[in-house]
Amino acid sequence: MIPKRELRRRDFLGLASVVTIGLMLTSCDSESAKVDTSKSRTGAMDSFGVGDTFKATAPLTFSFLFSDQPTYPYKKDWLLFTTMASDNNVTLDTTVVPFSDYEQKRSLLISSGNAPEIIAKTYPGQESAYVSSGAVLPVSDYVDLMPHFQDKVKKWKLEPEIAGLTQEDGKYYVLPGLHEELWPDYSLAFRKDILEKEGIKEPKTWDEVREVLRSLKKAYPDVVPFSDRFKGDSVLNIAGNAFGTVAGWGLVDGLSFDESKKEFEFGAGSQKFKELVTYFNSLVAEGLMDPESFTQTDDSAIQKFVSGKSFVISANSQNIITYRTSMEQSLGKGNFAVGKITVPGGPDGDIIGGSRLENGIMLNASVKGKDSFVALIQFIDWLFYSDAGQEFSKWGVEGTTFTKENGKRVLAKDINFQGLNPSGTKDLRVDYGFSGGNFAYGGTTDLLQSTFNEEELAFQKAMKSKTPKAVAPPVPFSDADREQATLVLTPLKDHVKQNTLKFITGQRNLSEFDAYVKELDAKGSPSTLSWRTRRTRRTQRRSS
């Protein structure tokens, strides 16, 4: 399962030492005029509001960039597509690209001017590279045509997250998936049978995690209890939030927003970051965590865990199912118990990170010249943001792929999906095209959790007691700033990652942390003072 991009501020946000960034949105004039939608209504519905199902008044075809997963390869005759044609009067002309090549192919198609009209599987931040060329549509100009999108943003109070998508011109260029609530998925998985055998309680904080690992090491001196996967990026990300900094998957642009000071800093050079790497250094130094956690392949880490050579590993809900399947063969059914613990709290509190925005779509800027432009926007609004459209993308056609029993969705007897109906001979994704990564984004918590098993529902309920990390304000920047930031960001992040590994594994002494910070400064990271000075000057210019 592809990891959710956990805090998803834009991938190419600039570093403060090389860009001047304001916290206030600007109202720069757009170079491209907004479409006169009164002249682009071929196929559009005259009346289209919340709760309405979109059906084009004339047959329409829209081109679509499709990311093809090998686990459920594309089929042009999926019920997903045939139902769109019959019920919505819309045919999708798909350009099918293998998942492994999708991002590269998408970039080439957009750069060459040959991208389809609808560009799927785009995470917030990935659109930034295409803004300056004018290749993608400023979709924020047209959300007045999207009643379902607007309704969910307002009802779920998503305005701060949406504001974080804005570029310096005050517009945004991606339509993300919208979640009603934060969806925490990744945590640590423990051999809970081992904990029970040794009389050890599940840890609730990172300090308790260390104590549990010490107890396991004492009981099993030949075992290194914690051997991780994802190159350590998952555990550093979730721990980083509780330590008040950014690391691992959460590093993104390196910026960390200090709520108390209302300013940004380069998080990987902060005192809180030092506390984080000091903590993990202690785990490695005491033989509690495998130093190979940060270099080994996922397969190596998984093999250690499922064979009983380690007791702790990072996991999401789907990983748990995979681990159990392997352990039934390696250890025998009934000889183990595996499950996620709730994400531990840390020095900054019982805090979890993440975003309620998911991957979504971009639109080719050329669509604004189509006679059917309004119909296209209405169709997208219904499919991706209406309750009915989201249920359709996830569950399929009521009465065919699923039924509702006392309000609960139940798969048809011959259909399976992720083990919900093991006796089913057909698969909801493979055979029908539903619940696929190109269409099933976001939605209500009820819809999201409708495919969860009881164990995962209990985990999500327990996670509601956690405090979500505050949403940082938007950091818009110019095209020139973006280009310069990209040049500096890559080597700077590489230096951070290299030294994170060295500090944790003991290859570099923690006494050299101040020298490391100076190295970051030399490579372009900001000091808080210079950040505040530049931000203030820019704000003053905008208000003058």
C-alpha positions as CSV (number, residue, x, y, z in Angstrom):
1,M,0.0,0.0,0.0
2,I,1.3,3.3,-0.9
3,P,1.9,5.4,2.2
4,K,-0.4,8.4,2.6
5,R,1.7,11.6,2.3
6,E,1.5,12.7,5.9
7,L,1.4,16.5,6.2
8,R,1.3,17.3,2.5
9,R,2.2,20.9,2.4
10,R,3.6,21.5,-1.1
11,D,6.7,19.4,-2.0
12,F,8.5,22.4,-3.4
13,L,8.0,25.0,-0.7
14,G,10.9,27.3,-0.6
15,L,13.5,27.6,2.1
16,A,13.5,30.9,3.8
17,S,17.1,31.7,3.3
18,V,16.7,31.7,-0.5
19,V,13.1,32.8,-0.9
20,T,11.1,35.6,0.6
21,I,7.8,34.2,1.8
22,G,4.7,35.8,3.2
23,L,2.1,34.3,5.5
24,M,-0.6,36.5,3.8
25,L,-2.2,35.4,0.6
26,T,-1.7,37.8,-2.3
27,S,-4.1,38.9,-4.9
28,C,-1.8,39.1,-7.9
29,D,-3.4,39.5,-11.3
30,S,-3.7,36.3,-13.2
31,E,-2.1,36.2,-16.7
32,S,-5.0,34.1,-18.0
33,A,-8.5,35.4,-18.1
34,K,-11.2,33.4,-16.3
35,V,-13.5,31.5,-18.7
36,D,-16.9,33.0,-19.5
37,T,-18.8,30.0,-18.4
38,S,-22.1,31.2,-20.0
39,K,-20.6,30.2,-23.4
40,S,-19.2,26.8,-22.4
41,R,-22.3,24.9,-21.4
42,T,-22.6,22.1,-23.9
43,G,-23.9,19.1,-22.0
44,A,-24.1,21.0,-18.7
45,M,-27.1,20.7,-16.4
46,D,-29.1,24.0,-16.1
47,S,-29.7,23.3,-12.4
48,F,-27.0,21.5,-10.5
49,G,-26.8,21.7,-6.7
50,V,-25.9,19.6,-3.6
51,G,-27.6,16.2,-3.8
52,D,-28.1,16.3,-7.6
53,T,-26.7,13.5,-9.7
54,F,-24.9,14.8,-12.8
55,K,-26.1,13.6,-16.1
56,A,-24.9,15.3,-19.3
57,T,-27.6,16.6,-21.5
58,A,-25.7,15.4,-24.5
59,P,-23.2,12.5,-24.7
60,L,-19.7,13.7,-23.7
61,T,-16.2,12.3,-23.8
62,F,-13.4,13.5,-21.5
63,S,-9.8,12.3,-21.7
64,F,-8.3,10.9,-18.5
65,L,-4.8,10.0,-17.4
66,F,-5.1,6.7,-15.6
67,S,-2.5,5.2,-13.2
68,D,-2.6,1.5,-13.7
69,Q,-2.0,-0.8,-10.7
70,P,-0.7,-4.3,-11.4
71,T,-2.9,-5.7,-8.6
72,Y,-6.0,-4.6,-10.4
73,P,-5.1,-3.8,-14.0
74,Y,-7.2,-1.6,-16.2
75,K,-10.2,-3.0,-18.1
76,K,-12.1,-0.8,-20.5
77,D,-15.3,-2.8,-19.9
78,W,-15.4,-2.4,-16.1
79,L,-18.8,-1.7,-14.6
80,L,-17.3,1.6,-13.3
81,F,-17.0,2.9,-16.9
82,T,-20.1,1.4,-18.4
83,T,-22.2,2.9,-15.5
84,M,-20.7,6.3,-16.1
85,A,-21.7,6.0,-19.8
86,S,-25.3,5.0,-19.0
87,D,-26.0,7.0,-15.9
88,N,-23.9,10.1,-16.4
89,N,-23.7,10.2,-20.2
90,V,-19.9,10.5,-19.9
91,T,-17.3,8.3,-21.6
92,L,-13.7,8.5,-20.3
93,D,-11.0,8.2,-23.0
94,T,-8.2,6.9,-20.9
95,T,-4.4,7.1,-21.4
96,V,-3.2,4.2,-19.3
97,V,0.2,4.5,-17.7
98,P,1.8,1.8,-15.5
99,F,1.8,2.9,-11.8
100,S,5.6,2.5,-11.6
101,D,6.1,5.1,-14.4
102,Y,3.2,7.3,-13.6
103,E,4.9,10.4,-12.2
104,Q,7.6,10.5,-14.9
105,K,5.0,9.9,-17.7
106,R,2.7,12.5,-16.3
107,S,5.5,15.1,-16.2
108,L,6.4,14.3,-19.8
109,L,2.8,14.6,-21.0
110,I,2.2,17.9,-19.3
111,S,5.5,19.4,-20.4
112,S,4.9,18.4,-24.0
113,G,1.4,19.8,-24.0
114,N,-0.1,16.3,-24.6
115,A,-1.6,15.6,-21.2
116,P,-5.3,14.4,-21.1
117,E,-7.9,16.8,-19.7
118,I,-8.2,15.1,-16.3
119,I,-4.9,14.3,-14.6
120,A,-5.6,11.8,-11.8
121,K,-3.5,10.6,-8.8
122,T,-1.9,14.0,-8.0
123,Y,-0.9,14.7,-4.5
124,P,-1.1,18.3,-3.2
125,G,2.3,19.8,-3.9
126,Q,3.0,17.9,-7.1
127,E,1.1,20.5,-9.1
128,S,3.6,23.3,-8.2
129,A,6.1,22.2,-10.9
130,Y,3.5,23.0,-13.6
131,V,2.1,26.3,-12.4
132,S,4.6,28.7,-14.0
133,S,4.2,27.2,-17.5
134,G,0.4,27.7,-17.4
135,A,-0.1,24.0,-18.2
136,V,-2.6,23.3,-15.5
137,L,-5.9,25.1,-14.7
138,P,-6.3,27.4,-11.7
139,V,-9.2,25.3,-10.5
140,S,-9.9,27.7,-7.6
141,D,-11.4,30.1,-10.2
142,Y,-14.2,27.7,-10.9
143,V,-15.2,26.2,-7.6
144,D,-18.4,28.3,-7.8
145,L,-19.5,25.6,-10.3
146,M,-18.8,22.9,-7.7
147,P,-21.6,22.9,-5.1
148,H,-20.5,19.5,-3.5
149,F,-16.9,20.6,-3.2
150,Q,-17.9,23.9,-1.6
151,D,-20.4,22.2,0.7
152,K,-17.8,19.8,2.1
153,V,-15.1,22.4,2.5
154,K,-17.6,24.6,4.5
155,K,-19.3,21.8,6.4
156,W,-16.0,20.2,7.5
157,K,-14.2,23.5,8.1
158,L,-11.5,22.6,5.6
159,E,-10.7,26.3,4.7
160,P,-7.2,26.3,6.4
161,E,-6.1,23.1,4.6
162,I,-7.4,24.5,1.2
163,A,-5.6,27.8,1.9
164,G,-2.4,25.8,2.2
165,L,-2.7,24.8,-1.5
166,T,-2.5,28.4,-2.7
167,Q,0.3,29.6,-4.9
168,E,1.6,33.2,-4.7
169,D,-1.1,34.4,-7.1
170,G,-3.7,33.4,-4.5
171,K,-5.0,30.5,-6.6
172,Y,-4.7,26.7,-6.3
173,Y,-4.2,24.3,-9.1
174,V,-5.2,20.9,-7.7
175,L,-8.5,19.5,-6.5
176,P,-7.6,17.2,-3.6
177,G,-9.6,14.4,-2.0
178,L,-11.4,15.7,1.0
179,H,-11.7,13.8,4.3
180,E,-14.2,14.6,6.9
181,E,-11.8,13.7,9.7
182,L,-8.1,13.0,10.0
183,W,-7.3,9.5,9.0
184,P,-4.3,8.1,11.0
185,D,-3.1,4.8,9.7
186,Y,0.6,4.2,10.4
187,S,1.9,3.2,13.8
188,L,4.0,0.5,15.4
189,A,3.0,-3.1,15.3
190,F,3.9,-5.3,18.3
191,R,3.9,-9.0,18.9
192,K,1.1,-8.7,21.4
193,D,1.3,-12.3,22.4
194,I,4.9,-11.7,23.6
195,L,3.8,-8.6,25.5
196,E,1.0,-10.7,27.2
197,K,3.4,-13.6,27.9
198,E,5.8,-11.3,29.7
199,G,3.2,-9.2,31.5
200,I,4.1,-6.0,29.7
201,K,1.5,-3.3,29.1
202,E,1.2,-1.6,25.7
203,P,3.2,1.7,25.7
204,K,1.3,5.0,25.5
205,T,4.4,7.3,25.1
206,W,7.7,7.2,23.5
207,D,9.4,6.9,26.9
208,E,7.2,3.9,27.6
209,V,8.1,2.4,24.2
210,R,11.8,2.5,25.3
211,E,10.9,0.8,28.6
212,V,8.9,-1.9,26.8
213,L,11.9,-2.6,24.5
214,R,14.2,-2.8,27.5
215,S,11.9,-5.3,29.1
216,L,11.8,-7.4,25.9
217,K,15.5,-7.2,25.6
218,K,15.9,-8.4,29.1
219,A,13.6,-11.4,28.5
220,Y,15.1,-12.2,25.1
221,P,18.7,-11.1,25.2
222,D,19.6,-12.6,21.8
223,V,16.8,-10.6,20.1
224,V,17.0,-7.0,18.9
225,P,13.3,-6.2,19.6
226,F,12.7,-3.4,17.1
227,S,13.8,-3.8,13.4
228,D,12.0,-1.4,11.2
229,R,11.0,-1.0,7.6
230,F,10.4,2.1,5.3
231,K,14.0,3.1,6.0
232,G,12.8,4.4,9.3
233,D,10.8,7.1,7.6
234,S,7.4,6.1,9.0
235,V,8.5,5.9,12.7
236,L,10.5,9.1,12.4
237,N,7.5,10.9,10.9
238,I,5.0,9.9,13.6
239,A,7.6,10.4,16.4
240,G,8.6,13.8,14.9
241,N,5.1,15.1,15.5
242,A,5.1,14.2,19.2
243,F,8.6,15.7,19.5
244,G,7.5,18.9,17.9
245,T,9.6,18.6,14.7
246,V,9.7,17.1,11.2
247,A,11.5,14.0,10.1
248,G,11.2,11.0,7.9
249,W,8.2,11.2,5.6
250,G,7.2,14.3,7.4
251,L,10.4,16.2,6.4
252,V,8.9,17.3,3.1
253,D,10.3,20.9,2.8
254,G,12.1,20.9,6.1
255,L,9.9,23.7,7.5
256,S,8.3,23.5,10.9
257,F,5.8,26.1,12.1
258,D,6.2,27.3,15.7
259,E,2.7,28.0,17.0
260,S,3.9,29.9,20.0
261,K,6.1,32.3,18.0
262,K,3.9,32.2,14.9
263,E,6.9,31.7,12.6
264,F,8.6,29.0,10.6
265,E,12.0,27.5,11.2
266,F,14.0,24.8,9.5
267,G,12.9,22.0,11.7
268,A,15.8,19.6,11.1
269,G,18.2,22.0,12.7
270,S,16.2,22.7,15.8
271,Q,16.7,21.6,19.4
272,K,13.6,19.5,19.2
273,F,15.1,17.6,16.2
274,K,18.2,17.0,18.3
275,E,15.9,15.5,21.1
276,L,14.3,13.2,18.5
277,V,17.6,11.8,17.1
278,T,19.0,11.6,20.6
279,Y,16.0,9.4,21.6
280,F,16.5,7.0,18.7
281,N,20.2,7.0,19.2
282,S,19.5,5.6,22.7
283,L,17.5,2.8,21.3
284,V,20.2,1.7,18.9
285,A,23.0,2.2,21.5
286,E,21.2,0.0,24.0
287,G,20.6,-2.8,21.4
288,L,16.8,-2.1,21.4
289,M,16.6,-1.1,17.8
290,D,18.3,-2.6,14.8
291,P,20.6,0.0,13.1
292,E,19.7,-1.7,9.8
293,S,16.2,-0.2,10.3
294,F,17.4,2.8,8.3
295,T,19.1,1.0,5.4
296,Q,17.5,-2.4,5.0
297,T,14.8,-3.3,2.4
298,D,11.2,-3.7,3.5
299,D,11.4,-7.4,2.7
300,S,14.4,-7.9,5.1
301,A,12.6,-6.1,7.9
302,I,9.4,-8.0,7.3
303,Q,11.2,-11.3,7.2
304,K,12.8,-10.7,10.6
305,F,9.4,-9.8,12.1
306,V,7.3,-12.7,10.7
307,S,10.0,-15.2,11.6
308,G,10.1,-14.1,15.2
309,K,13.6,-12.5,15.0
310,S,12.1,-9.1,16.0
311,F,8.9,-8.1,17.9
312,V,8.2,-4.5,16.7
313,I,7.8,-3.0,13.2
314,S,6.0,-0.1,11.5
315,A,2.7,-0.9,9.9
316,N,-0.6,0.4,8.5
317,S,-3.8,-1.5,8.6
318,Q,-3.1,-3.4,5.4
319,N,0.4,-4.3,6.5
320,I,-1.1,-6.0,9.5
321,I,-3.1,-8.4,7.3
322,T,0.0,-9.1,5.2
323,Y,2.2,-9.9,8.3
324,R,-0.4,-12.3,9.6
325,T,-0.7,-14.1,6.4
326,S,3.1,-14.7,6.3
327,M,3.2,-15.6,10.0
328,E,0.6,-18.2,9.7
329,Q,3.0,-20.0,7.4
330,S,6.2,-19.3,9.3
331,L,5.0,-19.6,12.9
332,G,1.7,-21.4,12.5
333,K,-1.9,-20.2,12.9
334,G,-2.7,-19.4,16.5
335,N,0.9,-19.2,17.6
336,F,1.1,-15.4,17.5
337,A,-0.9,-12.2,17.9
338,V,0.0,-9.0,16.0
339,G,-1.6,-5.5,16.2
340,K,-1.0,-1.8,16.0
341,I,-0.6,0.3,19.2
342,T,-2.0,3.8,19.3
343,V,0.5,6.4,18.2
344,P,2.6,7.2,21.3
345,G,2.7,10.7,22.8
346,G,5.9,12.6,23.3
347,P,7.5,15.8,24.7
348,D,5.2,18.0,22.8
349,G,2.1,16.1,23.9
350,D,-0.2,13.4,22.6
351,I,0.0,14.8,19.1
352,I,-0.5,13.2,15.7
353,G,0.2,14.6,12.3
354,G,-1.4,14.2,8.9
355,S,-3.8,16.0,6.6
356,R,-7.5,15.8,5.7
357,L,-6.4,16.3,2.1
358,E,-5.6,13.4,-0.1
359,N,-4.4,12.9,-3.6
360,G,-6.8,14.3,-6.2
361,I,-6.7,15.7,-9.8
362,M,-5.3,18.5,-11.9
363,L,-7.0,19.7,-15.1
364,N,-5.2,20.5,-18.3
365,A,-5.4,24.3,-18.8
366,S,-6.8,23.6,-22.3
367,V,-10.1,22.5,-20.9
368,K,-11.2,26.1,-20.4
369,G,-11.5,26.3,-24.2
370,K,-14.0,23.4,-24.4
371,D,-17.7,24.0,-25.2
372,S,-18.4,21.4,-22.5
373,F,-16.2,23.0,-19.8
374,V,-19.0,23.6,-17.4
375,A,-20.3,20.0,-17.8
376,L,-16.7,18.8,-17.1
377,I,-16.6,20.7,-13.9
378,Q,-20.1,19.5,-12.9
379,F,-19.1,15.9,-13.6
380,I,-15.9,16.1,-11.5
381,D,-17.8,17.7,-8.7
382,W,-20.4,14.9,-8.6
383,L,-17.9,12.0,-9.1
384,F,-15.3,13.2,-6.6
385,Y,-17.2,15.3,-4.0
386,S,-20.8,14.2,-3.8
387,D,-21.8,11.5,-1.3
388,A,-23.4,9.5,-4.1
389,G,-20.4,9.8,-6.4
390,Q,-18.0,8.8,-3.7
391,E,-20.1,5.8,-2.7
392,F,-20.2,4.8,-6.4
393,S,-16.5,5.0,-6.8
394,K,-15.8,3.0,-3.7
395,W,-18.7,0.4,-3.5
396,G,-20.1,0.4,-7.0
397,V,-23.7,0.0,-8.0
398,E,-26.2,-0.7,-5.3
399,G,-28.1,-3.9,-6.0
400,T,-25.2,-5.2,-8.2
401,T,-22.0,-5.0,-6.3
402,F,-23.4,-4.2,-2.9
403,T,-26.6,-3.9,-0.9
404,K,-27.6,-1.9,2.2
405,E,-28.8,-3.6,5.3
406,N,-30.1,-1.3,8.0
407,G,-27.9,1.4,6.5
408,K,-24.8,-0.7,6.4
409,R,-23.2,-1.5,3.0
410,V,-22.7,-5.2,2.4
411,L,-20.8,-6.7,-0.6
412,A,-22.8,-9.0,-3.0
413,K,-22.4,-12.6,-2.1
414,D,-20.0,-13.4,-4.9
415,I,-17.8,-10.3,-4.5
416,N,-14.8,-9.9,-2.2
417,F,-12.7,-6.8,-1.3
418,Q,-9.7,-7.0,1.1
419,G,-11.0,-10.0,2.9
420,L,-14.5,-8.6,3.7
421,N,-16.2,-11.5,2.0
422,P,-13.6,-14.3,1.7
423,S,-16.0,-16.6,-0.1
424,G,-16.5,-14.2,-3.0
425,T,-15.1,-15.4,-6.3
426,K,-14.9,-12.0,-7.9
427,D,-13.0,-8.9,-6.7
428,L,-14.5,-5.4,-6.4
429,R,-11.4,-3.8,-7.9
430,V,-10.1,-6.5,-10.3
431,D,-13.4,-7.4,-11.9
432,Y,-15.5,-4.2,-11.6
433,G,-13.0,-1.3,-11.2
434,F,-14.4,0.2,-8.0
435,S,-12.3,1.2,-4.9
436,G,-9.4,2.0,-7.2
437,G,-6.8,4.6,-6.7
438,N,-7.8,6.9,-9.6
439,F,-11.3,7.6,-8.4
440,A,-11.9,6.6,-4.7
441,Y,-10.6,9.7,-2.8
442,G,-11.8,11.1,0.5
443,G,-15.3,11.2,1.8
444,T,-17.2,11.0,5.0
445,T,-15.8,9.0,7.9
446,D,-18.6,6.6,7.6
447,L,-17.7,5.9,4.0
448,L,-14.0,5.6,4.7
449,Q,-14.5,3.2,7.6
450,S,-17.2,1.2,5.7
451,T,-14.4,-1.2,4.5
452,F,-12.6,-1.4,7.8
453,N,-12.6,-4.5,9.9
454,E,-13.5,-4.4,13.6
455,E,-9.9,-4.2,14.7
456,E,-9.2,-1.2,12.6
457,L,-12.4,0.5,13.7
458,A,-11.2,0.1,17.4
459,F,-7.8,1.6,16.5
460,Q,-9.5,4.6,14.8
461,K,-11.7,5.1,17.8
462,A,-8.8,5.1,20.2
463,M,-6.9,7.5,18.0
464,K,-9.7,10.1,18.4
465,S,-8.3,10.9,21.8
466,K,-5.1,12.3,20.2
467,T,-4.6,16.0,19.4
468,P,-4.2,16.7,15.7
469,K,-1.1,18.8,14.8
470,A,-2.2,22.4,14.0
471,V,-2.4,23.2,10.3
472,A,0.4,25.6,9.3
473,P,-0.5,28.7,7.4
474,P,0.0,28.8,3.7
475,V,3.4,29.7,2.4
476,P,2.9,31.0,-1.2
477,F,6.0,31.8,-3.3
478,S,6.9,33.1,-6.7
479,D,8.1,31.1,-9.7
480,A,11.6,32.4,-9.3
481,D,11.6,31.5,-5.6
482,R,10.3,28.0,-6.5
483,E,13.1,27.4,-9.0
484,Q,15.8,28.6,-6.6
485,A,14.3,26.7,-3.7
486,T,14.3,23.5,-5.7
487,L,18.0,23.9,-6.4
488,V,18.8,24.3,-2.7
489,L,16.3,21.9,-1.2
490,T,17.6,18.7,-2.7
491,P,21.2,18.8,-1.4
492,L,20.0,20.2,1.9
493,K,17.5,17.4,2.5
494,D,20.1,14.9,1.5
495,H,22.5,16.3,4.1
496,V,19.7,16.1,6.7
497,K,18.9,12.5,5.9
498,Q,22.6,11.4,5.9
499,N,23.2,13.0,9.2
500,T,20.0,11.8,10.8
501,L,21.2,8.2,10.0
502,K,24.7,9.0,11.4
503,F,23.5,10.5,14.6
504,I,21.0,7.7,15.3
505,T,23.3,4.9,14.5
506,G,26.3,6.4,16.3
507,Q,28.4,7.0,13.2
508,R,28.5,10.7,14.2
509,N,28.6,11.8,17.8
510,L,25.7,13.9,19.1
511,S,28.2,16.4,20.5
512,E,28.7,17.5,16.9
513,F,25.1,18.6,16.5
514,D,26.0,22.3,16.6
515,A,28.5,21.7,13.9
516,Y,25.8,20.0,11.8
517,V,23.5,23.0,12.2
518,K,26.3,25.3,10.9
519,E,26.6,22.9,7.9
520,L,22.9,23.4,7.3
521,D,23.3,27.2,7.4
522,A,26.1,27.0,4.9
523,K,24.0,25.0,2.6
524,G,21.1,27.4,2.7
525,S,18.9,26.7,5.7
526,P,17.4,29.8,7.5
527,S,17.9,31.1,11.0
528,T,14.7,32.1,12.7
529,L,15.8,35.7,12.8
530,S,16.5,36.0,9.1
531,W,13.2,34.2,8.4
532,R,11.2,36.7,10.5
533,T,13.0,39.6,8.9
534,R,12.3,38.6,5.3
535,R,8.7,37.7,6.1
536,T,8.1,41.1,7.7
537,R,9.7,43.0,4.9
538,R,7.6,41.2,2.3
539,T,4.4,41.7,4.3
540,Q,5.2,45.4,4.5
541,R,5.7,45.6,0.8
542,R,2.3,43.9,0.1
543,S,0.5,46.3,2.5
544,S,2.0,49.4,1.0
